[in-house]
Every structure is written in C-alpha cells, then in structure tokens.
Amino acid sequence: MIEDFWANAIFSVTPTILIGLIFWFAMRAILRADRNERSSLARYEQEERERRNSTPHE
C-alpha cells in the first residue's frame, strides 16, 4: 500500500516538474536572446554616434 502511495506521488509530480523545466529553459533562452540583441543594438548605436560625430560639419 505505501509503495503505491509513493509511486502515485512521483507519477503525479513528474509532469509538473518537466513542464516547469521546459518553461524555464524557454524563458532563459528568450531572455538571453533579448539581452544579446539589446547589447548588439547599443553597440551599433554607439558606432553610429561616433561615426556621425567624427564627420566634418558644413
């Protein structure tokens, strides 16, 4: 009887844990991509500012 209890407990918690892990990996990938995109955009904007400021004005 106690073996059935623990088996049922494990089988009922496992899907929740797996879905949580999948969600965590997906959110981690999204946040990393966003951070890299923002970093890249900031670098590009800095280069454009430097390029614009280094050209002679008429």
C-alpha positions as CSV (number, residue, x, y, z in Angstrom):
1,M,0.0,0.0,0.0
2,I,2.7,2.5,0.9
3,E,4.6,1.6,-2.3
4,D,1.5,2.6,-4.3
5,F,1.3,5.9,-2.5
6,W,4.9,6.9,-3.3
7,A,4.6,5.7,-6.9
8,N,1.5,7.7,-7.4
9,A,3.1,10.7,-5.8
10,I,6.1,10.5,-8.1
11,F,3.9,10.0,-11.2
12,S,1.7,12.9,-10.3
13,V,4.6,15.4,-9.7
14,T,6.8,14.4,-12.6
15,P,4.8,16.1,-15.4
16,T,4.6,19.3,-13.5
17,I,8.4,19.3,-12.9
18,L,9.1,18.5,-16.6
19,I,6.8,21.3,-17.8
20,G,8.4,23.7,-15.4
21,L,11.8,22.8,-16.7
22,I,10.8,23.2,-20.3
23,F,9.3,26.6,-19.4
24,W,12.4,27.6,-17.5
25,F,14.7,26.7,-20.5
26,A,12.4,28.5,-22.9
27,M,12.3,31.7,-20.8
28,R,16.1,31.5,-20.2
29,A,16.7,31.3,-24.0
30,I,14.3,34.2,-24.7
31,L,15.9,36.4,-22.0
32,R,19.4,35.7,-23.2
33,A,18.4,36.4,-26.8
34,D,16.9,39.7,-25.7
35,R,20.0,40.7,-23.7
36,N,22.2,39.9,-26.6
37,E,20.0,41.8,-29.0
38,R,20.0,44.9,-26.7
39,S,23.8,44.7,-26.4
40,S,24.2,44.4,-30.1
41,L,21.9,47.4,-30.7
42,A,23.6,49.5,-28.1
43,R,27.0,48.7,-29.7
44,Y,25.6,49.6,-33.2
45,E,24.1,52.9,-31.9
46,Q,27.4,53.8,-30.3
47,E,29.3,53.2,-33.5
48,E,26.8,55.3,-35.4
49,R,27.1,58.2,-32.9
50,E,30.9,58.1,-33.2
51,R,30.7,58.0,-37.0
52,R,28.3,60.9,-37.1
53,N,30.3,63.0,-34.6
54,S,33.6,62.3,-36.4
55,T,32.4,63.6,-39.8
56,P,33.1,67.3,-40.5
57,H,30.1,69.5,-40.4
58,E,29.4,72.0,-43.2
